[in-house]
């Protein structure tokens, strides 16, 4: 690996931060320092970080690096003269299933994210390497010395079509519905990350001795350099956390009866048993299947008066309690117990 000159940059333009305990004591701007980096290894420092937060940042970053970055890999092959993975190729030392296991180790760098095809055409005695795969302008084999097979006779021939696809993580070999007849699926390693570790150090910045440094070590397969991998993983996390800021109460009142009534969900779901109503009023409501305050407020006053033994006294008691406990919409508190002309004509059950 090559040693690169250390440098600092503001991490994605993060603004000056302050202690999470609410104090206004400023923490210096967070910076990302690349201590060492080449195609396959990177050592990165992120500092200064509020005491206790480095581990909270390191864990999700490491998991995102290992499981969420996309890459390119061979997902199936088609070998001339071979119908299934338990076959053999004439004059080839390895069985087909062993050849497939070797294929998944080929590392391919793609110039674009769309799928494509490669070919392997070898004849005669000798070792078959990843470098024998015919390169294209779209795909580059990064480990050309990687061993694939051994041909043991001058008459040996190996003709293979390889499908290259773009994906995330690791996928086991499965025959998909879109695969051509005669193809052999391959275990697919899309992730460009081989290993990722982090550690935490206490550091001092100026008169602050309660800060932390997050140290990341990243090993890749050279299809993606470690610094770009780190930044891509950070962006994935930032994009997902940003979605949290957009979460809120459903804005569609038709799906939110509490919003239609103008009260909070907590008020809507308050149980009538908790209102300390008289036994007569409470029993009338329970017999009518009314269990929550929201269900009371959804009923017109005339429907409440139709409940057996639930008369004007019960109405007054109920809404006096609701008003006292602040469970009524403000526009309803003054008029809810006043009967309309139509309701005055209704027969009223005696209390």
Legacy VTK file of the C-alpha trace (Angstrom):
# vtk DataFile Version 3.0
C-alpha trace
ASCII
DATASET POLYDATA
POINTS 351 float
0.000 0.000 0.000
1.194 3.523 -0.633
1.386 6.255 1.967
-0.555 9.365 0.987
-0.145 12.838 2.355
-2.619 13.427 5.170
-5.187 16.103 4.560
-8.337 17.416 6.172
-11.692 18.290 4.747
-14.944 19.337 6.341
-17.075 16.201 6.432
-19.884 16.884 3.918
-20.138 20.496 5.025
-21.232 19.671 8.573
-21.844 22.919 10.433
-20.294 23.661 13.851
-21.816 21.385 16.462
-22.556 21.711 20.127
-22.689 19.374 23.090
-25.620 16.977 23.052
-26.332 17.858 26.677
-27.737 21.187 25.508
-24.816 23.405 26.503
-23.640 26.073 24.137
-19.962 25.130 24.405
-18.873 24.814 20.796
-17.132 21.701 19.474
-14.716 22.353 16.584
-15.886 21.377 13.106
-15.745 17.668 12.388
-13.097 16.739 9.794
-12.239 13.637 7.816
-8.507 12.902 7.618
-7.173 10.353 5.161
-4.083 8.963 6.869
-3.346 6.182 4.413
-5.031 5.000 1.233
-4.490 2.946 -1.896
-6.761 0.881 -4.159
-7.558 -1.713 -1.502
-6.778 -0.260 1.940
-7.680 2.950 3.715
-7.094 4.369 7.195
-9.448 7.262 7.947
-9.779 9.491 11.017
-12.967 11.429 11.828
-12.577 14.001 14.585
-13.440 15.666 16.883
-16.611 13.926 17.974
-18.735 14.610 21.051
-17.870 12.214 23.854
-19.987 9.052 23.611
-21.103 9.544 20.004
-18.187 7.928 18.167
-19.453 4.404 18.816
-22.983 5.433 17.758
-21.554 6.658 14.445
-19.085 3.825 13.941
-21.471 0.898 14.261
-23.993 1.916 11.572
-21.179 3.071 9.258
-19.451 -0.312 9.504
-22.696 -2.224 8.910
-23.518 -0.027 5.924
-20.039 -0.542 4.470
-20.324 -4.324 4.780
-23.902 -4.762 3.665
-25.232 -1.860 1.612
-22.657 -0.895 -1.023
-23.276 -2.052 -4.572
-20.842 -3.793 -6.896
-20.479 -5.897 -10.033
-20.070 -9.658 -10.226
-20.652 -12.742 -12.392
-24.093 -14.195 -11.588
-24.245 -17.104 -14.057
-22.206 -18.929 -16.684
-23.005 -21.086 -19.681
-20.370 -23.697 -20.498
-20.369 -25.242 -23.937
-21.293 -28.944 -23.721
-22.359 -28.782 -20.050
-25.977 -29.138 -18.914
-25.642 -29.054 -15.120
-23.127 -28.357 -12.383
-22.425 -32.045 -11.752
-21.051 -32.565 -15.243
-17.404 -32.593 -16.272
-15.544 -30.833 -19.070
-13.300 -33.130 -21.135
-9.591 -32.744 -20.257
-10.304 -30.197 -17.467
-8.861 -31.128 -14.078
-11.565 -29.367 -12.030
-15.135 -30.570 -11.937
-17.753 -28.052 -13.048
-18.933 -27.322 -9.499
-15.349 -26.464 -8.494
-15.005 -24.245 -11.567
-18.172 -22.382 -10.518
-16.736 -21.831 -7.043
-13.618 -20.342 -8.631
-15.682 -18.081 -10.897
-17.263 -16.263 -7.947
-13.799 -15.031 -6.953
-13.330 -13.029 -10.165
-13.420 -9.338 -9.333
-14.870 -7.094 -12.019
-14.874 -3.338 -12.175
-17.742 -1.840 -14.136
-17.844 1.521 -15.844
-21.639 1.519 -15.559
-24.335 -0.210 -13.524
-26.134 -2.075 -16.316
-25.668 -5.853 -16.860
-23.561 -7.327 -19.640
-21.866 -10.455 -20.998
-18.242 -11.626 -21.151
-16.613 -14.599 -22.868
-13.871 -17.050 -21.953
-12.363 -19.012 -24.861
-9.325 -21.203 -24.087
-7.854 -24.222 -25.835
-4.815 -26.420 -25.289
-2.984 -27.566 -22.198
-2.327 -25.071 -19.428
-3.726 -22.982 -16.601
-6.856 -20.903 -17.170
-6.783 -17.574 -15.348
-9.217 -14.709 -14.868
-7.076 -12.687 -17.248
-8.118 -15.037 -20.060
-11.641 -13.573 -19.874
-12.030 -11.278 -22.869
-12.160 -7.681 -21.688
-14.676 -5.144 -22.971
-14.959 -1.384 -22.739
-17.592 -1.796 -20.000
-15.905 -4.344 -17.709
-12.373 -4.818 -16.404
-11.050 -7.922 -14.609
-9.003 -6.722 -11.630
-7.396 -10.030 -10.593
-6.064 -11.440 -13.893
-3.739 -13.956 -12.159
-6.640 -15.573 -10.280
-6.845 -19.330 -11.000
-9.987 -20.670 -12.671
-9.133 -24.103 -14.079
-6.426 -26.393 -15.451
-6.622 -27.950 -18.947
-4.620 -31.167 -19.168
-4.495 -31.948 -22.881
-3.636 -30.167 -26.109
-7.101 -31.077 -27.395
-8.866 -29.457 -24.430
-11.303 -26.644 -25.129
-13.165 -24.427 -22.680
-15.854 -22.087 -24.025
-17.828 -20.096 -21.458
-20.338 -17.265 -21.621
-20.434 -15.211 -18.419
-23.274 -12.937 -17.294
-22.239 -9.846 -15.338
-24.758 -8.051 -13.150
-24.903 -5.194 -10.663
-26.225 -5.700 -7.135
-25.792 -5.370 -3.375
-24.394 -7.776 -0.806
-24.167 -11.535 -1.356
-26.597 -13.794 -3.209
-26.554 -17.562 -3.267
-26.758 -19.409 -6.561
-30.421 -19.709 -7.574
-31.943 -20.384 -10.932
-34.053 -17.345 -11.761
-37.022 -17.233 -14.097
-35.213 -14.868 -16.469
-32.177 -17.095 -16.983
-31.624 -18.723 -20.396
-31.859 -22.509 -20.687
-28.611 -24.313 -19.873
-27.074 -21.634 -17.657
-25.435 -22.409 -14.317
-26.065 -19.860 -11.508
-23.093 -18.720 -9.432
-22.868 -17.540 -5.818
-22.531 -13.787 -6.286
-20.379 -11.490 -4.151
-21.434 -7.969 -5.094
-20.027 -6.126 -2.095
-16.692 -4.415 -2.777
-15.781 -4.448 0.933
-13.589 -7.256 2.221
-13.279 -6.041 5.804
-14.091 -2.934 7.841
-13.078 -2.169 11.424
-13.241 0.887 13.629
-11.752 1.967 16.932
-12.176 4.997 19.189
-9.582 7.218 20.855
-9.966 10.018 23.371
-8.427 13.253 22.095
-7.842 16.807 23.262
-8.667 19.842 21.130
-7.718 23.173 22.665
-9.113 23.237 26.187
-11.508 20.361 25.426
-10.263 16.980 26.656
-13.611 15.157 26.426
-13.663 14.561 22.663
-13.223 11.412 20.583
-11.574 10.299 17.363
-13.185 7.609 15.180
-10.577 5.529 13.316
-11.763 3.445 10.364
-9.789 0.769 8.543
-11.332 -0.411 5.272
-10.186 -3.188 2.937
-11.778 -3.447 -0.534
-11.479 -5.732 -3.558
-10.131 -2.769 -5.620
-13.390 -2.332 -7.552
-14.013 0.657 -5.259
-11.371 2.606 -3.356
-11.769 2.794 0.457
-12.307 6.561 0.674
-15.104 6.505 -1.904
-16.604 3.489 -0.141
-16.592 5.375 3.170
-18.254 8.430 1.660
-20.865 6.318 -0.172
-21.750 4.521 3.070
-22.018 7.875 4.881
-24.327 9.220 2.183
-26.583 6.159 2.425
-26.966 6.754 6.170
-27.504 10.495 5.751
-30.193 9.944 3.113
-32.032 7.488 5.339
-31.793 9.644 8.463
-33.028 12.615 6.441
-36.243 10.681 5.780
-36.837 10.644 9.559
-37.132 14.433 9.540
-39.969 14.172 7.052
-42.070 11.815 9.163
-45.190 13.246 10.737
-48.867 12.771 11.413
-50.853 11.582 8.428
-51.981 14.684 6.577
-55.076 12.976 5.169
-57.905 13.715 7.651
-60.151 11.120 6.040
-57.821 8.454 7.452
-57.472 10.220 10.803
-60.728 10.526 12.786
-58.974 12.431 15.578
-57.915 15.117 13.091
-61.462 15.326 11.731
-62.748 16.013 15.241
-59.990 18.512 15.969
-58.561 16.620 18.942
-55.329 14.749 19.574
-55.046 10.957 19.062
-54.474 10.653 22.827
-57.753 12.445 23.560
-59.578 10.379 20.938
-58.407 7.095 22.508
-59.132 8.063 26.122
-61.330 5.340 27.656
-64.716 6.403 29.016
-63.981 4.398 32.193
-61.268 6.932 33.046
-63.712 9.888 33.069
-65.150 9.126 36.529
-68.727 9.265 35.234
-71.695 8.140 37.286
-72.432 4.429 37.082
-75.695 5.091 35.187
-74.057 7.227 32.480
-71.074 4.906 32.103
-73.246 1.772 31.853
-75.431 3.391 29.181
-72.363 4.198 27.078
-70.864 0.711 27.514
-74.124 -1.008 26.592
-74.197 1.098 23.412
-70.677 -0.080 22.532
-69.084 3.319 23.153
-65.695 2.818 24.781
-63.596 5.843 23.807
-64.020 9.609 23.936
-63.581 9.841 20.179
-66.548 7.539 19.644
-68.676 9.839 21.798
-67.674 12.926 19.819
-68.344 11.235 16.488
-72.001 10.704 17.346
-74.561 13.470 16.767
-76.288 14.611 19.969
-79.542 13.175 18.717
-77.999 9.697 18.441
-76.701 9.931 21.998
-80.231 10.786 23.206
-81.522 7.638 21.495
-79.439 5.485 23.848
-81.764 3.812 26.351
-81.884 5.648 29.709
-79.395 8.257 28.418
-81.172 11.597 28.752
-80.333 15.285 29.055
-78.801 14.903 32.521
-76.420 12.255 31.200
-75.560 14.467 28.229
-74.796 17.388 30.523
-72.727 15.247 32.903
-70.729 13.664 30.078
-69.809 16.867 28.302
-69.138 18.762 31.521
-66.541 16.116 32.368
-65.077 16.183 28.854
-64.823 19.972 29.005
-63.221 19.924 32.459
-60.603 17.400 31.329
-59.845 19.360 28.145
-61.026 16.561 25.861
-63.416 18.640 23.746
-62.606 20.522 20.553
-62.530 24.220 21.487
-65.299 25.116 19.053
-67.578 22.463 20.596
-67.259 23.292 24.274
-69.948 25.998 24.355
-72.527 24.473 22.070
-72.297 20.734 22.432
-74.981 20.477 25.110
-77.397 22.890 23.438
-80.120 20.939 21.552
-81.040 21.877 18.004
-84.692 22.445 17.011
-84.798 18.988 15.445
-83.335 17.379 18.567
-85.858 19.119 20.832
-88.571 17.227 18.974
-86.997 13.867 19.784
-88.507 11.769 22.578
-86.096 11.903 25.478
-85.455 8.975 27.797
-85.973 9.842 31.464
-82.779 9.952 33.555
LINES 1 352
351 0 1 2 3 4 5 6 7 8 9 10 11 12 13 14 15 16 17 18 19 20 21 22 23 24 25 26 27 28 29 30 31 32 33 34 35 36 37 38 39 40 41 42 43 44 45 46 47 48 49 50 51 52 53 54 55 56 57 58 59 60 61 62 63 64 65 66 67 68 69 70 71 72 73 74 75 76 77 78 79 80 81 82 83 84 85 86 87 88 89 90 91 92 93 94 95 96 97 98 99 100 101 102 103 104 105 106 107 108 109 110 111 112 113 114 115 116 117 118 119 120 121 122 123 124 125 126 127 128 129 130 131 132 133 134 135 136 137 138 139 140 141 142 143 144 145 146 147 148 149 150 151 152 153 154 155 156 157 158 159 160 161 162 163 164 165 166 167 168 169 170 171 172 173 174 175 176 177 178 179 180 181 182 183 184 185 186 187 188 189 190 191 192 193 194 195 196 197 198 199 200 201 202 203 204 205 206 207 208 209 210 211 212 213 214 215 216 217 218 219 220 221 222 223 224 225 226 227 228 229 230 231 232 233 234 235 236 237 238 239 240 241 242 243 244 245 246 247 248 249 250 251 252 253 254 255 256 257 258 259 260 261 262 263 264 265 266 267 268 269 270 271 272 273 274 275 276 277 278 279 280 281 282 283 284 285 286 287 288 289 290 291 292 293 294 295 296 297 298 299 300 301 302 303 304 305 306 307 308 309 310 311 312 313 314 315 316 317 318 319 320 321 322 323 324 325 326 327 328 329 330 331 332 333 334 335 336 337 338 339 340 341 342 343 344 345 346 347 348 349 350
